[in-house]
Amino acid sequence: MTEECTSCDEGSRELALRTTLLPKDTNPAGTIFGGVILSLIDQAGEIAMRRINPHRRYVTVAMDSIMFHAPVFVGDLVSLYTCKTKVGNTSVSVQIDVIVERRDRPGEEVRVTEANVTYVAIGGDGKPIPVQG
Ligand SMILES: CC(C)(COP(=O)(O)OP(=O)(O)OC[C@H]1O[C@@H](n2cnc3c(N)ncnc32)[C@H](O)[C@@H]1OP(=O)(O)O)[C@@H](O)C(=O)NCCC(=O)NCCS
């Protein structure tokens, strides 16, 4: 089965992860370090993979089209939404959107980051195996 989407619209997106971040996660500019957001993106993708086939183990093979549109601040409510972009034989790609609600603007969503991440299902020997089955 293959489904296409270029970004996660409200109808197709699924919430994978929600958190807030701390001062320890900031860069010298005082905003959240990009590597922290990438780590959250990878965790959100892993969670999405469990919905595809929970009996498989996955590794990340590629993170593409990563775009940081706006900064994340300490105290923002950070939500990571996923939607499938492509299901292949041994790989699955997911679109991951990072949306924040600013502390002083509750209810208002800001899409701060997006990425397309590809995971590969692997067997006990670390080699790719079919996602389905
Ligand atoms: C992921 C890994 C098992 C793939 O092994 P491989 O022998 O190179 O696999 P293949 O060339 O057969 O490709 C397997 C699938 O990945 C896809 N793929 C490979 N490279 C890709 C890339 N750069 N972007 C998107 N998909 C990619 C292939 O299209 C294929 O998908 P399909 O079966 O659905 O058509 C291997 O590269 C690996 O172990 N990488 C390290 C993963 C890791 O440790 N990640 C954590 C980050 S440290």
The ligand as an SDF file (V2000), in Angstrom:
LIG
                    3D

 48 50  0  0  0  0  0  0  0  0999 V2000
   19.6360    0.7260    6.7450 C   0  0  0  0  0  0  0  0  0  0  0  0
   20.5250   -0.4110    6.2540 C   0  0  0  0  0  0  0  0  0  0  0  0
   20.1690   -1.7100    6.9940 C   0  0  0  0  0  0  0  0  0  0  0  0
   20.2150   -0.5680    4.7480 C   0  0  0  0  0  0  0  0  0  0  0  0
   21.0330   -1.6170    4.2680 O   0  0  0  0  0  0  0  0  0  0  0  0
   21.3460   -1.7120    2.6790 P   0  0  0  0  0  0  0  0  0  0  0  0
   21.9260   -3.0440    2.4360 O   0  0  0  0  0  0  0  0  0  0  0  0
   22.0690   -0.5020    2.2690 O   0  0  0  0  0  0  0  0  0  0  0  0
   19.8630   -1.6860    2.1110 O   0  0  0  0  0  0  0  0  0  0  0  0
   19.3170   -1.5790    0.6340 P   0  0  0  0  0  0  0  0  0  0  0  0
   20.2280   -0.8810   -0.3030 O   0  0  0  0  0  0  0  0  0  0  0  0
   18.8590   -2.9810    0.2770 O   0  0  0  0  0  0  0  0  0  0  0  0
   18.0330   -0.6420    0.8490 O   0  0  0  0  0  0  0  0  0  0  0  0
   17.0130   -1.0380    1.7560 C   0  0  0  0  0  0  0  0  0  0  0  0
   15.8720   -0.0630    1.6140 C   0  0  0  0  0  0  0  0  0  0  0  0
   16.3080    1.2290    2.0440 O   0  0  0  0  0  0  0  0  0  0  0  0
   16.0380    2.1920    1.0180 C   0  0  0  0  0  0  0  0  0  0  0  0
   17.0950    3.1920    1.0680 N   0  0  0  0  0  0  0  0  0  0  0  0
   18.4280    2.9780    1.0800 C   0  0  0  0  0  0  0  0  0  0  0  0
   19.0770    4.1520    1.1360 N   0  0  0  0  0  0  0  0  0  0  0  0
   18.1360    5.1180    1.1480 C   0  0  0  0  0  0  0  0  0  0  0  0
   18.1660    6.5420    1.1950 C   0  0  0  0  0  0  0  0  0  0  0  0
   19.3280    7.2430    1.2450 N   0  0  0  0  0  0  0  0  0  0  0  0
   17.0000    7.2270    1.2180 N   0  0  0  0  0  0  0  0  0  0  0  0
   15.8220    6.5650    1.1890 C   0  0  0  0  0  0  0  0  0  0  0  0
   15.7110    5.2010    1.1400 N   0  0  0  0  0  0  0  0  0  0  0  0
   16.8660    4.5040    1.1270 C   0  0  0  0  0  0  0  0  0  0  0  0
   16.0670    1.3950   -0.2830 C   0  0  0  0  0  0  0  0  0  0  0  0
   15.3540    2.0660   -1.2930 O   0  0  0  0  0  0  0  0  0  0  0  0
   15.3820    0.1150    0.1700 C   0  0  0  0  0  0  0  0  0  0  0  0
   13.9820    0.3270    0.2470 O   0  0  0  0  0  0  0  0  0  0  0  0
   12.8720   -0.7030   -0.4150 P   0  0  0  0  0  0  0  0  0  0  0  0
   13.2520   -2.0970   -0.0260 O   0  0  0  0  0  0  0  0  0  0  0  0
   11.5700   -0.2810    0.2280 O   0  0  0  0  0  0  0  0  0  0  0  0
   12.9020   -0.4640   -1.8850 O   0  0  0  0  0  0  0  0  0  0  0  0
   22.0590   -0.0780    6.4290 C   0  0  0  0  0  0  0  0  0  0  0  0
   22.4010    0.9770    5.5510 O   0  0  0  0  0  0  0  0  0  0  0  0
   22.3700    0.3390    7.8620 C   0  0  0  0  0  0  0  0  0  0  0  0
   22.4610   -0.5180    8.7420 O   0  0  0  0  0  0  0  0  0  0  0  0
   22.5370    1.6660    8.1160 N   0  0  0  0  0  0  0  0  0  0  0  0
   22.7300    2.1640    9.4670 C   0  0  0  0  0  0  0  0  0  0  0  0
   21.3560    2.4330   10.1220 C   0  0  0  0  0  0  0  0  0  0  0  0
   21.5100    3.0170   11.4990 C   0  0  0  0  0  0  0  0  0  0  0  0
   22.2880    2.5310   12.3080 O   0  0  0  0  0  0  0  0  0  0  0  0
   20.7020    4.0450   11.7780 N   0  0  0  0  0  0  0  0  0  0  0  0
   20.7560    4.7380   13.0320 C   0  0  0  0  0  0  0  0  0  0  0  0
   21.4700    6.0310   12.8950 C   0  0  0  0  0  0  0  0  0  0  0  0
   23.0560    5.9870   13.6540 S   0  0  0  0  0  0  0  0  0  0  0  0
  1  2  1  0
  2  3  1  0
  2  4  1  0
  2 36  1  0
  4  5  1  0
  5  6  1  0
  6  7  2  0
  6  8  1  0
  6  9  1  0
  9 10  1  0
 10 11  2  0
 10 12  1  0
 10 13  1  0
 13 14  1  0
 14 15  1  0
 15 16  1  0
 15 30  1  0
 16 17  1  0
 17 18  1  0
 17 28  1  0
 18 19  1  0
 18 27  1  0
 19 20  2  0
 20 21  1  0
 21 22  1  0
 21 27  2  0
 22 23  1  0
 22 24  2  0
 24 25  1  0
 25 26  2  0
 26 27  1  0
 28 29  1  0
 28 30  1  0
 30 31  1  0
 31 32  1  0
 32 33  2  0
 32 34  1  0
 32 35  1  0
 36 37  1  0
 36 38  1  0
 38 39  2  0
 38 40  1  0
 40 41  1  0
 41 42  1  0
 42 43  1  0
 43 44  2  0
 43 45  1  0
 45 46  1  0
 46 47  1  0
 47 48  1  0
M  END
$$$$
